[in-house]
Amino acid sequence: MALIKSLVLILSAIASVSALATPHAARNSFHHRALAHRAPVPVPAPLNVPVAPLRKRANGKRCRQRPASSSAVAAPTTTTPVANAAPEPTVEKPTTTTAAQEKPTTTDTPATTPKPSPTTTKAVETPKPATTQANNSNLPSFMVGTQTGQGTFYGTGLGACGIVNTDADFIAAVSHLLFDTFPNYKGGNPNNNPICGRKVQATFQGKSVTVAITDRCEACALTDLDFSPTAFNQIADPALGRISGMKWVWL
């Protein structure tokens, strides 16, 4: 410990001697430089130097465009096809229809169509057949249409058709000319004549009577009728005995 203190004292003595031996100017040089640095520097007065006017660029000249550098041009990209590569599948894009593309269907007010006038169809009246036989040109004239002749009456009994009648029955006899030539009658037994039982309607002066044919009249003309007394009384007065202009049709 005493040794350490002795070394400290020796070192302190050496430092003091070094300080006394340093010159005065060297020790204060830093201080003078610091004071000189703090002093203001005089600013020189501006010189009146004429300034040359700026040149204007001519309006007719244009700046040259710089040529594009070769590095700026992109080289075309070449794609080398891959050998033995399967073709890419074609994917169909679904067609989408936007609401703007679909035009709304505008329904105009339908024009009023005039209603067609109803066609009036007149009912065609079917004329009543004049006779029960078909209107055939092969039929005799007394079988077609309305016949006109005379009317008489007689006392009834057994007729040519083999039927026994009374005066109260509504029957009549036709002319032998008509009876013998009636269609489909082949002669022979008169009871087999198709005219037997056929009916006719006779009219005279607005009165009508319907009778059945059961006999044959020898004295009658082709279209005359010979009635029973009761049948004749329906269209005329028996006191007349004979009427002309009577009309009749086959039923």
C-alpha angles and dihedrals in degrees: 000000000000088000092056092050090051091053092050092052092049092051092049091052092051092052092052093052091050091053094053091049096055114102119249096235094055093050094053100040094096090052094053093048089053092053092047091052090054095053115100116256113230113244113226117235115257115261120231096237114168112241116222115232117253116255116241119223116242112256093220094063122084132198113261115243114240113241113249111258118244089239091061093059107087114225114238112261112237118201115208110214114239113242119239091009118151115240115260112258114253109239114203111219112225112248108243118201114204124211089245092059094050107081112213113245108244114208111210121207105273114247113247108251112214110244112244115245110257112256109237112216115199114221110246109228112223108226115235114248113254091220138017089246121083116265095255125160088224091066119094118255093252090063096055128074127331119341126209125205147120127295128218138158135225142182109276130222133123108000135203090263090061092252122130112220136181131218089256093061120098097236138128141192125230130214116282086236090062096037094054096045099043111137116271093012108130097187126243117089107031090206087073094056110125089223092072109108095011114138132223134185117225124196130191127172093340096315123109138192133182118218139172121236111239106145147045124238118210097190097044126104121238096275100028123115127210110204136197111256092255094050093047090052089061093067106024145009111275087222088073090063093193132035128195129205095038114156128206140174135197116256 
